[in-house]
Amino acid sequence: MKRAEQLEKTRQAILKTATKLFLQKGFGETSTRDIAKQIGITQPALYHHFSDKEVLYLDVMTNLCGKVRQDINKVMRKHDLSPNEQLWQITKALKKHHPLSIYDQYNQAMRLLSKSAQQKLNMIFTMDYLEPIAAFFRQPDVGLRPDILPKEAAELFIAGLTPIFGTSQLIGGHSITPEQRDQLILDCIINGLSNWGGKN
């Protein structure tokens, strides 16, 4: 194998392993030593490809978040789905890529990153998560309440999904499947916990 091919193979292995560890443990709990060890390379070899952990993390998030945006956009192109069905498909797309709470991981990283890296992560998050989900809430059929902006609705929606990611809460007990449980949580996020709506 040519050196250039070997270098690219190593770079892809670093990205794949780093993505897995960052998503499972978060930015703060993942070290470049952990990543290098899992691949079977030295830390200096990793730094040959990525100058530091922040650079690697931002590369990982750029790739991952781009895939999330593509998945959300695919859902948005399915015009035969009702708004509820679209939102469920968006939820499934987010869960496919994230084993843990999106906002918990985002906020942890934002506390630990340098100012310039924070700005980059915020730009990625806004472009790949908030904007596509805000586009969902802009649809006339959604009927977004007038005192909430679409981007605010997107932020609240992502934050509200926290119980879906890796929680041990047995909402609904053992009588429902994990998918039914996630649908119940989503329904509570969108429609609230009571059926008081419209009552005086």
C-alpha positions as MATLAB code, in Angstrom:
seq = 'MKRAEQLEKTRQAILKTATKLFLQKGFGETSTRDIAKQIGITQPALYHHFSDKEVLYLDVMTNLCGKVRQDINKVMRKHDLSPNEQLWQITKALKKHHPLSIYDQYNQAMRLLSKSAQQKLNMIFTMDYLEPIAAFFRQPDVGLRPDILPKEAAELFIAGLTPIFGTSQLIGGHSITPEQRDQLILDCIINGLSNWGGKN';
ca = [
       0.000    0.000    0.000;
       1.314    3.445   -0.895;
       2.160    5.817    1.954;
      -0.595    8.264    0.948;
      -3.173    5.438    1.029;
      -1.916    4.253    4.419;
      -2.103    7.792    5.815;
      -5.661    8.203    4.546;
      -6.632    4.813    5.990;
      -5.219    5.851    9.379;
      -6.979    9.218    9.213;
     -10.332    7.524    8.530;
      -9.738    5.069   11.389;
      -9.040    8.000   13.727;
     -12.243    9.771   12.650;
     -14.343    6.613   13.018;
     -12.996    5.754   16.475;
     -13.103    9.373   17.664;
     -16.731    9.683   16.541;
     -17.680    6.573   18.505;
     -15.866    7.680   21.681;
     -16.956   11.331   21.568;
     -20.584   10.244   21.176;
     -20.386    7.601   23.906;
     -18.369    9.584   26.456;
     -18.470   13.245   25.431;
     -15.642   15.636   24.590;
     -14.369   15.983   28.165;
     -14.203   12.273   28.931;
     -12.476   11.267   25.686;
      -8.713   11.631   25.365;
      -6.566   11.416   22.271;
      -4.690    8.666   24.145;
      -7.947    6.628   24.324;
      -8.541    7.125   20.607;
      -4.982    6.214   19.602;
      -4.983    3.145   21.868;
      -8.208    1.788   20.344;
      -6.776    2.092   16.834;
      -3.388    0.692   17.798;
      -1.332    3.784   16.972;
       0.708    6.164   19.099;
      -0.519    9.562   20.251;
       2.177   11.328   18.144;
       0.901    9.389   15.106;
      -2.601   10.728   15.804;
      -1.209   14.267   16.094;
       0.361   13.830   12.657;
      -3.232   13.891   11.307;
      -4.932   16.215   13.807;
      -2.959   18.916   15.611;
      -5.015   18.633   18.827;
      -8.205   17.207   20.339;
     -10.285   20.286   19.467;
      -9.375   20.063   15.776;
     -10.276   16.361   15.781;
     -13.550   17.005   17.620;
     -14.613   19.728   15.186;
     -13.781   17.463   12.234;
     -15.867   14.687   13.791;
     -18.784   17.044   14.441;
     -18.614   18.524   10.929;
     -18.923   15.033    9.415;
     -21.536   13.756   11.872;
     -23.727   16.855   11.840;
     -23.669   16.965    8.042;
     -25.126   13.434    8.037;
     -27.790   14.496   10.543;
     -28.759   17.448    8.333;
     -28.997   15.166    5.286;
     -31.286   12.786    7.193;
     -33.531   15.625    8.395;
     -33.692   17.089    4.876;
     -34.707   13.670    3.507;
     -37.618   13.635    5.953;
     -38.593   17.184    4.963;
     -38.835   16.082    1.322;
     -41.421   13.421    2.205;
     -44.513   15.522    1.535;
     -46.847   12.545    1.985;
     -46.127   12.498    5.747;
     -48.217   14.377    8.289;
     -46.367   16.862   10.565;
     -46.518   14.298   13.414;
     -45.033   11.603   11.171;
     -42.324   13.993    9.959;
     -41.395   14.925   13.519;
     -41.224   11.260   14.508;
     -38.914   10.572   11.536;
     -36.730   13.547   12.540;
     -36.566   12.192   16.092;
     -35.502    8.783   14.788;
     -32.814   10.427   12.627;
     -31.407   12.236   15.664;
     -31.479    9.095   17.794;
     -29.757    7.083   15.046;
     -26.690    9.310   15.352;
     -26.739   10.135   19.081;
     -26.610    7.568   21.885;
     -26.652   10.368   24.505;
     -28.503   13.668   24.925;
     -27.549   16.085   22.153;
     -27.751   19.186   24.344;
     -25.874   17.594   27.266;
     -22.956   16.780   24.972;
     -23.126   20.129   23.168;
     -23.154   22.092   26.459;
     -20.307   20.027   27.933;
     -18.163   20.651   24.860;
     -19.012   24.369   24.852;
     -17.733   24.676   28.435;
     -14.394   23.038   27.560;
     -13.585   24.328   24.069;
     -11.596   27.472   23.266;
     -13.555   30.535   22.146;
     -12.821   29.993   18.452;
     -13.770   26.299   18.675;
     -16.982   27.269   20.516;
     -17.891   29.585   17.648;
     -17.247   26.830   15.100;
     -19.266   24.245   17.047;
     -22.133   26.702   17.471;
     -22.112   27.416   13.733;
     -22.166   23.666   12.920;
     -24.968   23.042   15.414;
     -27.052   25.949   14.124;
     -26.589   25.023   10.460;
     -27.081   21.256   10.787;
     -29.611   20.931   13.630;
     -31.441   24.149   14.431;
     -31.996   25.454   10.887;
     -33.374   22.195    9.388;
     -35.632   21.598   12.403;
     -36.738   25.249   12.390;
     -37.717   24.678    8.732;
     -40.050   21.937    9.943;
     -41.700   24.334   12.415;
     -42.076   27.000    9.677;
     -44.454   24.759    7.725;
     -48.022   26.152    7.844;
     -49.455   22.691    8.640;
     -47.442   22.511   11.856;
     -49.451   25.359   13.413;
     -46.618   26.669   15.607;
     -47.940   28.850   18.417;
     -47.432   32.562   17.599;
     -45.343   33.409   20.669;
     -42.566   30.960   19.703;
     -40.153   31.501   16.811;
     -39.272   28.456   14.657;
     -35.627   28.481   15.827;
     -36.769   28.663   19.461;
     -39.121   25.752   18.791;
     -36.175   23.787   17.337;
     -34.087   24.497   20.460;
     -36.931   23.492   22.784;
     -37.625   20.371   20.739;
     -34.000   19.149   20.887;
     -33.751   19.946   24.609;
     -37.094   18.218   25.221;
     -35.844   15.012   23.596;
     -33.298   14.458   26.393;
     -35.338   11.625   28.036;
     -35.170    9.635   24.784;
     -31.371    9.432   24.821;
     -29.880    6.781   27.059;
     -32.264    7.314   29.960;
     -33.035    4.530   32.409;
     -36.523    5.914   33.108;
     -39.031    3.156   32.403;
     -41.804    5.426   31.180;
     -44.705    3.117   30.460;
     -42.989    0.319   32.392;
     -42.301   -2.940   30.585;
     -45.668   -2.967   28.844;
     -44.520   -0.956   25.811;
     -41.630   -1.296   23.359;
     -38.694    1.168   23.342;
     -40.109    2.699   20.126;
     -43.574    3.131   21.702;
     -41.890    4.714   24.732;
     -40.019    7.193   22.496;
     -43.283    8.026   20.695;
     -44.999    8.616   24.050;
     -42.206   10.968   25.141;
     -42.385   12.828   21.814;
     -46.163   13.139   22.113;
     -45.763   14.600   25.628;
     -43.153   17.073   24.346;
     -45.405   18.299   21.542;
     -48.847   18.043   23.145;
     -48.055   18.463   26.842;
     -48.860   16.272   29.805;
     -52.514   17.201   30.238;
     -55.612   17.290   28.063;
     -56.664   20.680   29.421;
     -56.234   22.313   26.006;
     -59.171   24.538   25.168;
     -60.785   24.156   28.595;
     -61.495   27.134   30.820;
];
